[in-house]
Amino acid sequence: MSRRPHAVRRRVLTILVAVVAVLVLIVVGFLAWALTPMMGERDAALKAWRDDAVTIRDAGDAVVMAPAGHASGTGLVFIPGARVDPYAYLYKLSGAVAETGTTVVITKPTLNLAFFDQRPLSTFTSHAPDVDRWFVGGHSLGGVRACQLADSPGVAGLILFGSYCANDISGSALEVLSIGGERDGLSTPQKIQDARHLLPADATLVEIPGMTHAQFGDYGAQPGDNAPTISDEKARDELTAALASVL
């Protein structure tokens, strides 16, 4: 009789050890996954660094890209997609910086996932104190997070890059631009349209023919995406034209 409680305790302890071991493996696996971002293509990033029309600096928690000439006073805090290297967006966004004089602050999300980054928008707008008109935006999961930050003080508008809101901002006075790709296999045109009711009635929706989800940046093919039918250069030109309509 005295052995039974001991056996039960040993069994419970064995189960607890097994559960803890499984949890540790899950956490380690998740961290390994999150901390292995989809790296930006070196050639594309170098094009941005070598562009005389823009300046680029690493601010620690963000990458700041500003016009080399006259700045317009408008800024965009851009939140990367899940596990995408912030530098992967330099070239695609540099066209709008050069053409419109906009300052772009690309955030470095906690664990490379926007949902884990709970820092206020002011953390990133502080890197460009001369900007007096701010937009917040992001790609994919970064766009979902941008929607949550759109009610931050001083925000004039929201820009979605292959993304859509999960929260309702339809009653806001924000200027909203939603840019989608016709060939986007993740934030598909249908998904963007299904979430249209969450945006203000006067929001502008632009769909770029032939563009995919991964073409909002330069980080190679992405699982679940479609094959593009336009070049990366054409995608950049179309993206720049869409951004120039609001910035």
PyMOL commands that set and color helices and strands:
alter all, ss='L'
color gray80, all
select helices_A, chain A and resi 3-34+42-49+86-100+110-112+114-116+122-125+141-149+189-194+196-198+214-216+232-244
alter helices_A, ss='H'
color red, helices_A
select strands_A, chain A and resi 54-58+62-67+74-79+103-107+133-139+155-161+175-181+204-208
alter strands_A, ss='S'
color yellow, strands_A
deselect
rebuild
show_as cartoon
